[in-house]
Amino acid sequence: MKGLPWMCAFLSVLILCVHGAVAIEIDDYTINIERKGDDHRVHESIMVKNNTEMDMILWIQDGAKSIEIKLDGKNINYNKTDGIYLLNLDNVSSFQLSVSYVLPHDVSVFQKKLMYRCRAFSVKLDGETIYEGSNLTEDSSIRFDLEEGAGGENHLYVYTTIIFALVAVASIIYTVKVRKGAEEDFHDSKILKEEKGLLMGVLKELEKKYKNKEIEDSVYTELKEKYKKRVVDIVRKLEEQES
C-alpha cells in the first residue's frame, strides 16, 4: 500500500476529466488576485449551467492557505487529495462556485489547471487583466510570476487530454472502492497490469507530443521520468507476485 498516496494524486486528476468532462462545461471562470501585505488573496468565480453530474473536480495549487469553497453562497463538502478537490454537487443543475484562498509570500508563481471545457476564462492581478481566453479545453493550464504580473512573460500550456484522462480512470476505481468501504489491495495484479498498460499509452502519447513540439522540454522530461519510474515499479511488483 506504500504507493497508494502517489496513485491517489496521479489518479485523482482523472476522476472527472473522462467521466464528467462532457457533462460539465464551465460558462464563465474568472479569477481575481489581489496583493494583501506580503501575501496574495485569490478569489475564483465559476459559473456552470445545465450540469448533470453529481461531483466536480477543482485544482488548487500547492501552498494555498485558508481555502474556502462555496456553492451558491453555502459551504460545500469536499474530499482533498494533494491539490485535487472533489466536490459534491447534490444534483444541482446550474450553480455558481466561489473559491477563495491565500497564497503566502513564499509562493511567487500563480498556477491554474482547468479540469473542464471553459467558454470564457479570465485572470486579473490587482485589477489588471493578465489573461483572457475563450473555448478552452479541459487540459489547459496557465501560470505566471506574481511579482512580474502583466509585464512579465505569461504561459498558457495545453497538455494532452489523455494524460489527465488516464489519471481519472484509476481515480474513479479508487473513489468507488472507498465509498463502498472496500479494503482490497490496490497492488492486485489485475490493477497493476491495467495501470501499466495505461502508463505505456501515456508515454507513447507524450513522445508523440514532444516530437511535434507541442510541449516544452522541461515538461516532457519531468513527466517521462515520473511515468517510466512508475512502470518500472509496477513491473518489479508483478515479478515479485509471480515468483
C-alpha positions, -999 to +999 in steps of 0.1 A: +000+000+000+031+023+000+024+036-035-012+043-028-009+080-019+010+086-052-017+067-071-044+089-055-026+121-065-019+108-100-052+091-105-074+118-089-066+142-118-086+119-140-117+114-118-139+136-138-119+145-168-132+115-186-163+108-166-175+144-163-158+164-190-186+160-214-214+166-189-198+197-172-189+228-192-180+260-174-197+290-189-176+316-171-145+313-150-130+345-135-100+348-112-091+379-092-058+381-074-050+410-050-019+417-030-026+420+007+006+429+025+032+402+016+006+377+006-019+374-024-056+368-019-073+348-047-110+347-055-123+324-082-158+326-095-171+296-116-205+297-134-220+264-146-253+258-164-270+226-174-250+203-152-259+166-150-230+154-127-231+145-090-194+155-085-170+181-098-132+184-096-113+215-088-075+220-089-058+244-065-020+249-065+003+238-037+010+263-010-026+278-009-038+286+026-072+294+042-091+277+014-129+283+013-153+267-012-189+277-015-217+266-038-243+293-044-231+310-012-231+280+010-201+260+023-197+227+003-183+194+014-153+181-005-126+154-004-090+166-009-060+147-023-030+170-027-042+198-050-073+180-062-106+188-046-136+165-053-168+185-047-203+170-040-228+189-062-260+172-049-278+172-083-275+209-088-281+217-125-270+254-126-247+270-099-220+294-090-189+281-073-169+306-052-134+297-042-112+318-020-076+312-007-044+329+002-010+325-015+017+332+011+046+355+004+068+324-004+046+314-033+059+335-062+041+318-091+003+315-098-009+284-115-043+271-126-053+239-144-087+236-160-105+203-154-133+211-178-141+229-210-145+266-204-163+290-226-149+322-210-118+324-188-100+354-174-074+363-147-068+397-131-039+407-109-045+439-088-072+449-113-051+444-144-060+417-168-033+390-171-051+366-194-084+363-213-094+333-233-125+315-247-134+280-256-105+265-237-102+227-234-102+208-201-064+203-204-055+239-204-031+254-178-019+289-171+010+302-149+027+335-143+050+352-119+031+372-093+059+397-090+062+404-127+024+404-133+012+416-167+047+429-175+063+395-173+061+365-197+030+345-190+024+310-202-007+291-213+002+255-216-021+229-233-013+193-223-026+162-239-061+153-227-051+117-225-026+123-197-053+137-175-079+113-187-059+082-177-055+095-142-092+098-139-099+062-148-079+049-119-092+076-096-127+065-103-118+030-093-103+042-061-132+065-052-158+038-058-139+013-036-135+039-008-172+047-009-182+011-007-158+005+022-137-020+003-104-029+017-089-046-014-053-043-021-046-019-050-015-038-058-036-067-071-020-080-103-050-071-124-049-035-112-011-033-118-013-047-153-041-023-162-021+007-148+010-004-166-010-005-199-024+030-193+010+044-184+026+029-216-001+047-236+007+079-218+044+076-226+037+069-262+014+099-265+039+120-246+066+111-270+044+120-300+036+154-285+073+161-278+083+152-314+056+175-327+069+203-303+036+206-285+051+205-251+082+221-235+114+201-229+111+205-191+075+193-190+084+163-213+114+153-192+096+155-158+065+136-170+086+110-189+108+102-158+078+101-135+058+076-156+088+055-165+097+051-129+062+041-121+062+015-149+095+000-135+079-002-100+049-020-114+070-045-134+090-052-102+058-058-081+044-081-108+076-101-108+075-104-071+039-116-072+048-142-098+079-155-080 
